[in-house]
């Protein structure tokens, strides 16, 4: 059944699919789907790993032949390799309401969080309070725990719940840093960045925002929100490929005071002077550390070209429409099978994913993936579906619900093969 399920559903007469296809016909972003290499089935996991830009293969080939094989070391200058963390950062800045020179593309999200957290803590001497969230992506809390243990042993970490009020309730005159995810990776709940940042500033604290699950899927305006620092990855909604370079944001007003704890040679004011004593750059480059992994920047630049062909407002409009459509169908067709929507129904509080819960979420998701609809699972019971507006269609959303409905009706998920655990979920 699994191999033919999607084909059967596509071929069947269905008013629901007809309505979805009609919406696709009116979609102003529909043409952008062709700019990505997509599998034959339905891909709803761009919130974990984005699809590959169709031009990435040729761009990578050119970088390897013209840049590496032919240009070799000369390409650090001729191809602009050395400045990629800055030049790509300036392009990325447009998606987050940042100014040129405030964004640096480098390292991993975890490393960048460590750098910005240590910088922020040093800017609030005498304060001990650190606030994050209980359901944050674990690495964020792990990084804070490690930095506190190793560098700020006098600090105290408090964990808020998913609602903004619980964060504000922890603020005090002793709070130094607040570190939150803009969109919750489990539920898709969207925080009010402006209100939380304002409250933190009124308490004298600095704020670090993790935008891993929002940048590229919804409008972000770090400048208007007066954000202090931000970090995020590029391999989810930004489609940079597995292990694509992460990025960090430092508001221009903090650049002079903010100091990186990782004083690598690339962050030196004159890295090629090879001075043995570290003197930090005066720009965002002070947060550079080691040599940039050049080839991993290439797919990101190809993806940014797609973003530059539309607007983030148009992307958000489609995201809200797709997720609302999916939630409506889930209520109509899946609730009776015990699948419950836990993502906020209010679009102003929702990112670009929809999460369902079920006690047997793992085998259900494995059966769905085997049927050609790719989502993912988060312990203990969450089935996640990511909606990347650049390439996900309304037909995709409808087919996913129809396939999941059929799996629940037939009990396919009960087959022993779907209970087998895997390393990556």
N, C-alpha and C positions, 0 to 999 in steps of 0.2 A: 504493500500500500504506500509506503513512504516515498518511493521513487516516483510514483505517478500522481501523488496527491495534488500538487500544484497544477500540473497539466490538466487534470480532471476538473479542478475548480475553475481554471481559466476558460475551459471549453464549454462549461455548463452555462445554460441560460440563467442569468442572475440579474435582477433589477438593481441589487446592491452594487455589483461590478459595473453595470451600465452607468449608474449615478457617479461612481468614482471616476470612471473614464471620462465622463462629461466634465467633471471638475478638473481633471488633468488637461483637457482640451482648452480650458480657459486659464490655465496656470501660466503667469508671465515668466516663471523660472523654468518651465518645462524643458526648454532647449538646452539648458545647462547640464542636464542629465547626461547628454552625449559626451561631455567633457570628462567623464570618469569611466574607468574600467570596472564594470560591475559583473557579479556572478549571474548565472542563469536564474537563480531563485530570487528571493526577497531578502534584502540586506537591511536589517534594522539594528545594527550594532555600531553605528558611527560614533556613538557616545563612548565607545571603548577603543575602536580602531577605525579611522575613517577610510573610505575607499580611495584607491589610487587614482590620481589625475591621469587622464589618458596620455598626456604628453610626457609623463615622468620618465618612461623608459628611454625615449629619444634624448631627453635632456640629460639623463644620467650617462648615457652612452657618449654624448658630446663632452661632458665633463671628464670622462675617463680617457677618451681618445685625444681630443684637442687639448684639454687642460692638463691631464696627468701624463699620458703616454708621450705626447709631443712637447707640451710646454714644460713639464716637470716643475722644477723649483721656480722657474720664471713666472708660473701662473699665480703665485701668491700676489704678485703685482699686476700682471697682465690681465688676469681673470677676476681681480678684485677679491681674491679668497680671504686675505687677511682681514678685510673690513666687513665680511659677511655678518658678523654679530651685530654690527651697527646698521648697515644698509638694509638688511632684512628686518631689523628691529624698527626702523623708521617706517617701513611698509606695514608692519604689523600694528604699529601705533595707531593707525587710522581706524582700526577695528575696535579700539578700546578707549577712544576719547583722550588719547595721550598726545603730547607734542613730540616732534622729532627730537631725538637725543635723550628721551626718557625711557626708552625700551631697549633692552639688550637681549639678543637671542643667543643662548649659550647653555651648556651643562644640562642637568636634569631638573625637574621641578623640585625634587627633594633637596638637591644641593642649593638651588636658588632660594628655597625657603630658609635653609640654614643661614645663608648669607644675609638675607634681608632681616630675619629675626634677630640675629646677633647685632646687626647694625642698629635696628630699632631699640633693642634693649639698652645698648650703650648710649643712646640718645635720651634715655629716661633714667639717669642714675638716681639711686635712692628709692626707686619704686620696685616692688617685688611681685605684683600681681600680673599673671598671664591668663588670658581667657581664650579658650577654643571651644570645641563642641564635641559632645559625646559621640555623635554619629558622623563625625568628620571622616574623610578618607584616612585610614589608619596611618599612612606614612606621615601625614601632616602632624598628627599628635606624637608619633614616634620621634620625629625630628625635634619637636619642642622638648620632649622629655630628655632626649640625649643632650641637647644644647644646655638645658637647665642643669642637668647632672654634671656636665663637663665644664661649663663656663659661667653659669649663673646659679650656683648652689643655694643661694639665699632666696631664689624666686619660688613662687607657688603657682601651680597650674590648676585652674578651675575649668570644668567642662560644662557648658550650657546645653540645653536641649535644642530641638529643631526650630523652635519659635524665636523670633527676635526679642520678645519680651524677656525671655529667660537670659539672654545675653545682657540686656540692659540692666537686669536685676543684679548682675554680678559686678557691674562697674562700681569703682570706688576711687577715692583719692590716692589709693596705692596701686591702681592699675597702670602698668607700663605699656603692655602690648595686647591687642586683640587680634587673633588670627582665625579667620573664618573662610569657609567655602561659600562662594556666591550662590551656587546651585548644589544641593545635596546629591551626592552620587547615588544614593540608594533610592530616594523617593522622587527626586526631581523638583523638590521645593526650592523656590527662589527667594533669597533674602532681599530686604530693602537696603541696598548699599548706602544710599544717601542718608537715610534716617539713622542707621547704625553707626556710620562714620561720624555723623554730627554729634551723636550722644557720646561716643568715645572721646572725641576731641573736647567736648565740654567737661569731661572728667580728666582731661590732660593726657590721655593715652594716644598711642599711635595704632594704626590698623593695617594689617596685611590681608589682602584678599586673594584667595586661590580661585582663579577663573577657569580651571581645567574643564569644567562641565558647562561653561557658558560662552566663552569666547568663540566666535564664529557662528553661533546659533542665535544669539540675541544681542540687542544693542547694549553696549557697556560704555559709560562715560566716566572714566576715572578722574578726569579733570574737573568736571562739574560736581562730582561727589566729594571732591577734595580728598581723595584717597591718598595715603602715604606711600604704601608699597603694594605690589601685586606680583603674583607668580602664576605660572600655568604651563601646560604642555602644548604641543602642536600636533600630536598624532590622533586626536579625537576629531572634533568638528573641523579642525584646520587641515586634516588630510595630509600630514607630512610623512606618514609611513611609520612603521614600527621603530620605536626608539628615536623618533625625530627630535631635534633639539628643542629644549624648553626655553623659557624667556623669563625675564624679570623686569619690573617697572619700579622706578624710583622717581617720585615727584621732584621736579627741578628745584623746588624750594628746599629740598633736603639733601641735594647732591653734595654740598660742601661739608655738611656735618656727618653724613652717613659714611661709615667706614666698613669695608668688607673684612671678615675674619680670615678669608682665604687669599693671602697676598701672593698670588702667582705672578709670573713674569709678564703675562699678557695684560695685567692690570697696572703695570708700571707706567709712569708718565712718558718714558722713552724706552720701550722694551728692547729696541735694537741697539741701545747704547750699552747694554749688558752691564749696567751698574750693579755692583754686588749689594748695595743698600737699597731697600725698597722705598720708592717715592711714588705715591699713588697718582694716577691720572686725575685731572680735575673734572673730567666728564664722566658720563655713564660707564665709560670703559674701565673705570677703577674696579668695577665688579666683574671684569673678565678674570679668568684664572689661567687655564691652560690653552693649548692649541685647539682651535675649533675643528670639529669633525666635518670637513668641507662637504663631502658627498651627501651627508644627511640633510644639508640645507637645500639641495636641488629640488626634491619633490615639494618642499614647502613653498618655494618660489613659484613652482608651477601651479600649486593650489591657490596662492594669493592672486595669481592672474585671473582665476575664475571669480574670486570675490570682487576683484576690481572691475568686473563686467556687470555688476549689479550693485544693490545697496543693502546694508544690514537691515534697514527697515523692511524692505521687501522680503528678506529672508525671515525676519521675525513674523511678519504677517502670515507667511506660509507655514511656519513652525506652529503657530497657534492654531491655524486651521487644521493641520494634520493631526496634532495631538488631541484637539477637541473631537474630531471625527473618530479617532481611534477609541477615545474614552466612551463616546456615545455608543459605538458598536460593542464595546466590551460590556457595557451595562445591559445592552439588549440581548446579547448572545452568550456571554461568558459567565455572568454573575450566577446563573442557576447551576453552574458547574463548580461553584466554590471559588472562582477567581475574583478577587476583590481589587479594585483600583485604589491605590494609596497616594497617587500623585494629586496635588491640588487641582480642583476643577476650575478654580478662578485663574484665568490666564495671567493675571498680574502677579501671581505667586508660583507660576510654573515655568520650568526651563523648557528643554526640547526633548524630553523623554517621558515615557509613561511606564510606571511600575505597577505590576500586579502581584498579589501574594496568593500562595496556596501551600498547604502543608507538604505537598508532594511536588514542589516547584522544580526541583532538580530533574527528575525523570520526565516531567512534562516538557521542560525546555529542551531536553535532549531529543525527545520524540519530534518536537517542532523543528529543530535544526536538521534532523535526518529527513524531514519532509520538505526541506528547501527554504525554510524561513529562519533566518539567523538572527537571534537575539542573544541575551546572555543571562546568567544567574548570579545572584549575590546572596550569600548566606544570611539568615537561615532559610528564607522562603520566598525570595523576591525574583520575579521574572522581569527583566528590563528590556525595554524597546526604545531605541534611540531613533529620532527623526531628524535626519540631516536634510534640510530643505533644498540644498543644491542638487540632490540626486534621488531623494525618496519621493515616490508618487502616491497619490490617493489610492490608486489601484493596489500598490504595495500594502498600504494600511488595511484595505479591505480583505485582501488575500490572506494576510497574517491572521486576522480575526477568524475568517472562514476556516483556515487550516487548523487553528487552535480549537475551534468549536468541533470540528470533525474528530480531532484527536481525543477530545474529552468524551464525545458521544460514543466512539468505538472502544474506548479504553486502551488505545494503542500504547499510551505511555506506561501501562502496567507491564509491558514486556521486560523481562529481566535485563536485557542488553542496555536499556536506558537508565538503569540504576547504577551502572558502573561509574565510579568516580574518576575524574580526570584532574591533572595538576592545575591547569588553567581553566577557570570557570567563566 
